[in-house]
Structures are given as C-alpha cells and as structure tokens.
C-alpha cells in the first residue's frame, strides 16, 4: 500500500487532493496532512511514507526546505511539488534536490493521477535511480514520457524544454527507437545496464527510461543515412555492454524535427505485435531506410 502525506497551506487544495486520490485508488493510505513544512516534519517524518505531495511556497518552512530536511530522515521518500507559473525558479531548485514531478495550479487531475501511478509502480518495483544526475533525469524522463503520450500541452512543453535545455532541432531528420529489455535475462542492477544508460544519455539528448524501465532514444541527423548510422552505433553499444540478444528493438519512420517524436511513438505502438514473430536482437523498422526486420552485420 502506498503511504502518502499532503502538505499545503490552502485547505481547499488538500481537500481536493484527498478526494481525487481516494476516488482514484483505494489502495493508497494518506497518513496525514500538514499546513506547512515544519508541521509535516514535526509530526510525520518518523512515520513510513512513500510519497509527499507538497506546495512550494508556504509559511514557516517551504516545500523545498521540507524536502531537504525530510530526506535526512527518509531518503527513499518521493516528492511531487505544487507550484504556480510565477514560482518557476523554485522548480529549477527542485531539480537539484530530487522531485518526481511538479504540478501547476490549478491542478490537472489527469496529470496528478498519472504521476502517482508511475510513482506507485516504482515503489512496488523497489526502483532506485543511480548516478549524480538521477534526480534531474527522473523529472525530465517523466515529462518526456508524458509528452510522447500527448499528455502535455504545447505551452507547458515549451516551458519544460527550456527548463531541461532540450534541443528543438526543427530541421533535422529524426526517428525514435524503443529498446525493450527481456526482464528475465537483463540484470537491471548490474554495472553494464547502468553504464549503458549513462553512455546513451551522454550521446543522445532525447533518451529516456519509461515507467517500465525501457529505453526510448530520439535519433537526430542531417539525413536518413545519418539515422541509419546512429542505430548501428546504438546496436554496437548495447551489444558491448549487455548483448543485443537480451532486447527487442523497434524503430519508427523518419520524420522532421523533434516535434515528430510523439507521432513516431504512436507508430511504434502499432509495431509491438511484430515482437511475436521476431527474434530478440532484431530491429523491427517501420521505415524504408532499413529492411522491416534488420540486423547489423558485425564483423
């Protein structure tokens, strides 16, 4: 059961959160509510808590101060912060201390439920991010995943793109690759898996882990030949670190600009059934630049 604490100095916000959460999932226990960070820390920091939803600006102790102090008592607790448009600088600070997502007021009920669902999956899977930039990538990957699923409005997305310093690349040729590890064979706690993530993040700005810990990589090149070269490179890196036979690969058609990625993801979802008739390690490509099922020839 997910244990949750609600912290906000506006009673109507707390009441609204409680109502939405309890209607959404009865298997969530709200251990309490608090009007500010000091009250939350004093009364609840010693009680087991998986998730804290907190406002950013509150009297006595704001949300970011609460997170910093709380992590000293319960470092595994996850956080969602609530903010207004005028508080965007606070959100940037939140990247440095570790938050799962930030939700703008007035709250979008769908985004709230989706974020809680993702956190619940991580808690149940005992998911632990690694690396110095883990907090940044948790928040960024959450936004990218929601964008691919058309759950972020254009203005909100542009704001987040600026926050994460993501390239627009409006004239580049682009394609999306979905890499699905075979969970029974890939040890996701092993050094090779984590090294692969770090290596791909360094090389591909649009690389993310989805809630199932599958990799999605946005490829960008001047032309389609460059896209084909990049997928070959990805194959080689995965082969060296964990083995291509441990994964399924899907690649979208080639489009133009990073704005194409959500459409590319729709196409990849339509290719999922092809896994049933494909061997692990084979790239299932939707585009004419590669054969439908293609495997690079490593010599």
C-alpha positions as CSV (number, residue, x, y, z in Angstrom):
1,X,0.0,0.0,0.0
2,X,1.4,3.4,-1.0
3,X,1.6,5.7,2.0
4,X,1.2,9.4,1.2
5,X,1.4,12.8,3.0
6,X,-0.3,16.0,1.8
7,X,1.3,19.4,2.6
8,X,-0.4,22.7,1.6
9,X,-1.5,25.8,3.5
10,X,-4.7,26.0,1.4
11,X,-7.3,23.7,2.9
12,X,-9.3,23.5,-0.3
13,X,-6.3,22.2,-2.2
14,X,-5.7,19.5,0.5
15,X,-9.4,18.5,0.4
16,X,-9.4,18.3,-3.4
17,X,-6.2,16.2,-3.4
18,X,-7.6,13.8,-0.8
19,X,-10.9,13.4,-2.7
20,X,-9.2,12.8,-6.1
21,X,-6.7,10.3,-4.7
22,X,-9.1,8.3,-2.6
23,X,-11.5,8.0,-5.5
24,X,-8.7,7.0,-7.9
25,X,-7.1,4.3,-5.8
26,X,-8.4,2.8,-2.5
27,X,-5.0,1.1,-2.1
28,X,-3.4,4.4,-1.1
29,X,-3.1,5.4,2.5
30,X,-3.0,9.2,3.3
31,X,-1.1,9.2,6.6
32,X,-2.0,12.8,7.3
33,X,-2.0,16.4,6.2
34,X,0.0,19.5,7.2
35,X,-0.2,23.2,6.6
36,X,3.5,23.8,6.2
37,X,6.8,22.0,6.0
38,X,7.6,22.5,9.7
39,X,4.3,20.9,10.7
40,X,4.9,18.0,8.3
41,X,8.4,17.4,9.6
42,X,7.5,17.6,13.2
43,X,4.5,15.2,13.1
44,X,5.2,12.8,10.2
45,X,8.9,12.5,9.4
46,X,9.2,9.4,11.6
47,X,6.3,7.6,10.0
48,X,6.8,5.4,7.0
49,X,5.9,7.5,3.9
50,X,6.4,6.7,0.2
51,X,5.2,9.9,-1.3
52,X,4.9,13.5,-0.2
53,X,2.8,16.0,-2.2
54,X,3.8,19.5,-1.1
55,X,3.2,23.1,-2.1
56,X,6.3,25.1,-2.8
57,X,5.5,28.4,-1.1
58,X,4.3,28.0,2.5
59,X,4.9,29.9,5.7
60,X,7.5,28.8,8.3
61,X,9.1,26.2,6.0
62,X,8.5,26.0,2.3
63,X,8.3,22.8,0.2
64,X,11.9,22.7,-0.9
65,X,13.2,23.2,2.7
66,X,10.8,20.4,3.7
67,X,12.2,18.0,1.1
68,X,15.8,18.7,2.1
69,X,15.1,18.1,5.8
70,X,12.8,15.1,5.1
71,X,15.4,13.3,3.0
72,X,17.7,13.2,6.1
73,X,15.1,11.1,7.9
74,X,13.7,9.1,5.0
75,X,15.9,9.3,1.9
76,X,13.7,6.9,-0.1
77,X,10.6,9.1,0.0
78,X,9.5,10.5,-3.3
79,X,8.1,14.0,-3.8
80,X,5.6,15.9,-6.1
81,X,5.6,19.7,-5.7
82,X,2.8,22.0,-6.5
83,X,3.6,25.4,-7.9
84,X,2.2,28.4,-9.8
85,X,3.7,29.9,-13.0
86,X,5.4,32.6,-11.1
87,X,7.3,30.1,-9.0
88,X,9.3,28.5,-11.8
89,X,12.6,29.4,-10.2
90,X,11.7,27.2,-7.2
91,X,11.0,24.3,-9.6
92,X,14.5,24.7,-11.0
93,X,15.9,24.4,-7.5
94,X,13.8,21.3,-7.0
95,X,15.8,19.5,-9.8
96,X,18.8,19.7,-7.6
97,X,17.3,18.0,-4.5
98,X,15.1,15.4,-6.2
99,X,11.4,15.6,-7.2
100,X,9.4,13.2,-9.3
101,X,7.3,15.9,-11.0
102,X,5.9,19.4,-10.5
103,X,2.2,20.2,-11.0
104,X,1.0,23.6,-11.9
105,X,-2.0,25.1,-10.1
106,X,-4.9,24.8,-10.8
107,X,-4.1,21.1,-10.7
108,X,-4.7,18.9,-13.7
109,X,-6.4,15.8,-12.3
110,X,-5.2,13.6,-15.1
111,X,-1.5,14.6,-14.7
112,X,-1.8,14.1,-10.9
113,X,-3.2,10.5,-11.3
114,X,-0.7,9.6,-13.9
115,X,2.3,10.8,-11.8
116,X,1.0,9.0,-8.7
117,X,0.6,5.8,-10.8
118,X,4.2,6.0,-12.1
119,X,5.5,6.6,-8.6
120,X,3.5,3.6,-7.2
121,X,5.0,1.4,-9.9
122,X,8.5,2.5,-8.9
123,X,7.8,1.9,-5.2
124,X,6.3,-1.5,-5.8
125,X,9.3,-2.4,-8.0
126,X,11.7,-1.1,-5.4
127,X,13.2,1.1,-8.2
128,X,16.3,3.1,-7.2
129,X,17.9,5.6,-9.7
130,X,21.7,5.8,-9.8
131,X,24.2,8.4,-10.7
132,X,24.8,12.0,-9.7
133,X,22.2,13.3,-12.1
134,X,19.5,10.8,-11.1
135,X,17.1,13.5,-9.6
136,X,17.3,15.6,-12.8
137,X,16.6,12.6,-15.1
138,X,13.7,11.3,-13.0
139,X,11.9,14.6,-13.5
140,X,13.0,15.1,-17.1
141,X,12.1,11.5,-18.2
142,X,8.6,11.9,-16.6
143,X,8.0,15.0,-18.7
144,X,9.3,13.3,-21.9
145,X,7.2,10.2,-21.4
146,X,4.1,12.3,-20.9
147,X,4.9,14.4,-24.0
148,X,5.3,11.2,-26.1
149,X,1.9,10.2,-24.9
150,X,0.3,13.6,-25.8
151,X,-0.4,14.4,-22.2
152,X,1.4,17.8,-22.1
153,X,0.0,20.9,-23.8
154,X,2.3,22.8,-26.2
155,X,2.9,25.8,-24.0
156,X,3.7,23.6,-21.0
157,X,6.0,21.5,-23.1
158,X,7.9,24.5,-24.4
159,X,8.4,25.7,-20.8
160,X,9.8,22.3,-19.9
161,X,12.0,22.1,-22.9
162,X,13.6,25.3,-21.8
163,X,14.0,24.1,-18.2
164,X,15.8,20.9,-19.3
165,X,17.7,22.6,-22.1
166,X,16.4,20.2,-24.7
167,X,17.1,21.0,-28.4
168,X,14.2,21.8,-30.8
169,X,16.1,20.7,-33.9
170,X,13.3,21.7,-36.2
171,X,15.1,21.0,-39.5
172,X,16.9,17.7,-38.5
173,X,15.7,14.3,-39.6
174,X,14.5,12.4,-36.6
175,X,13.4,8.9,-35.6
176,X,12.5,7.2,-32.4
177,X,13.9,3.8,-31.2
178,X,12.2,1.7,-28.5
179,X,14.5,-0.8,-26.7
180,X,12.7,-3.3,-24.6
181,X,15.0,-5.4,-22.4
182,X,13.9,-9.0,-21.7
183,X,13.4,-8.6,-17.9
184,X,14.0,-12.3,-17.1
185,X,17.5,-12.1,-18.7
186,X,18.8,-8.5,-18.2
187,X,20.0,-7.7,-14.7
188,X,19.0,-4.1,-14.3
189,X,21.0,-3.7,-11.2
190,X,24.2,-4.7,-13.0
191,X,27.0,-2.2,-13.9
192,X,26.6,-2.9,-17.6
193,X,22.9,-1.7,-17.6
194,X,23.7,1.5,-15.7
195,X,26.8,2.2,-17.8
196,X,24.7,1.8,-20.9
197,X,22.2,4.3,-19.6
198,X,24.9,6.9,-18.8
199,X,26.6,6.3,-22.2
200,X,23.4,6.7,-24.2
201,X,22.3,9.8,-22.2
202,X,25.6,11.4,-23.0
203,X,25.3,10.8,-26.7
204,X,21.5,11.3,-27.3
205,X,19.7,14.3,-25.7
206,X,16.3,12.6,-26.2
207,X,17.0,9.4,-24.3
208,X,14.7,8.4,-21.5
209,X,13.6,5.5,-19.3
210,X,9.9,4.9,-19.3
211,X,8.0,3.7,-16.2
212,X,8.8,0.1,-17.2
213,X,12.5,0.9,-17.4
214,X,12.6,0.5,-21.2
215,X,14.8,2.8,-23.2
216,X,13.5,5.3,-25.8
217,X,16.1,7.1,-27.9
218,X,15.4,10.0,-30.2
219,X,17.8,9.9,-33.1
220,X,18.7,13.2,-34.9
221,X,20.8,13.6,-38.0
222,X,21.2,15.7,-41.1
223,X,19.8,13.0,-43.4
224,X,18.4,9.4,-43.3
225,X,21.8,7.9,-43.9
226,X,22.9,9.5,-40.6
227,X,19.8,8.0,-38.8
228,X,20.8,4.5,-40.1
229,X,24.4,5.1,-38.9
230,X,23.2,6.1,-35.5
231,X,21.0,3.0,-35.0
232,X,24.0,0.8,-35.9
233,X,26.0,2.6,-33.3
234,X,23.3,2.1,-30.7
235,X,23.3,-1.6,-31.6
236,X,27.1,-1.8,-31.1
237,X,27.0,-0.1,-27.7
238,X,24.2,-2.4,-26.4
239,X,26.0,-5.4,-27.8
240,X,29.2,-4.5,-26.0
241,X,27.5,-3.8,-22.6
242,X,24.6,-6.2,-22.2
243,X,24.1,-8.0,-25.5
244,X,21.6,-7.3,-28.3
245,X,20.1,-10.7,-27.9
246,X,18.8,-9.6,-24.5
247,X,16.5,-6.9,-26.0
248,X,13.7,-6.2,-28.5
249,X,14.2,-3.2,-30.8
250,X,11.6,-1.1,-32.6
251,X,12.3,1.9,-34.9
252,X,9.8,4.5,-36.2
253,X,9.6,6.0,-39.6
254,X,11.9,9.0,-40.1
255,X,10.3,12.5,-39.7
256,X,11.5,16.1,-39.4
257,X,12.2,17.9,-36.1
258,X,11.9,16.8,-32.5
259,X,8.2,17.7,-32.6
260,X,7.8,14.5,-34.7
261,X,8.6,12.2,-31.7
262,X,5.0,11.8,-30.3
263,X,3.8,10.8,-33.7
264,X,6.7,8.4,-34.0
265,X,5.8,6.8,-30.7
266,X,2.2,6.2,-32.0
267,X,3.8,4.3,-34.9
268,X,6.0,2.2,-32.6
269,X,3.0,1.2,-30.5
270,X,1.5,-0.3,-33.7
271,X,4.7,-2.3,-34.2
272,X,4.5,-4.0,-30.8
273,X,2.7,-7.1,-32.2
274,X,5.6,-7.7,-34.5
275,X,7.6,-8.9,-31.5
276,X,5.5,-12.1,-31.6
277,X,7.2,-13.2,-34.8
278,X,10.6,-11.7,-34.3
279,X,13.7,-12.9,-32.6
280,X,15.3,-10.8,-29.8
281,X,18.0,-8.6,-31.1
282,X,16.3,-8.0,-34.4
283,X,15.4,-4.4,-35.2
284,X,11.8,-4.1,-36.4
285,X,11.8,-1.0,-38.6
286,X,8.8,0.9,-39.9
287,X,10.9,2.9,-42.4
288,X,12.1,2.2,-45.9
289,X,15.7,3.2,-45.0
290,X,16.1,-0.2,-43.3
291,X,14.6,-3.6,-44.1
292,X,11.5,-4.4,-42.0
293,X,13.5,-6.7,-39.8
294,X,17.1,-5.7,-39.8
295,X,20.2,-6.8,-38.0
296,X,23.6,-5.1,-38.5
297,X,26.4,-7.2,-39.8
298,X,29.1,-7.1,-37.1
299,X,32.4,-8.3,-38.3
